[in-house]
């Protein structure tokens, strides 16, 4: 299916996810204004989830820090946020 005749924003989305998926997004969010978080925010959220999962499996803070590219203290802060221990 061609992107010809689609609104510009839908065409841009179609270039990334494909025409059929872009149309499905339009159907699902019809009439809504959708804002996407920045890629940096999403990357951080995913990294924090990985940190918490590794911590729950008992991995040492230093090992987690090495894997995700943060300092052990930064990893500890992420873990504390999960359990509400940080302010």
Helices and strands as residue ranges (DSSP letters): H 8-17, H 19-28, H 39-56, H 61-68, H 72-83
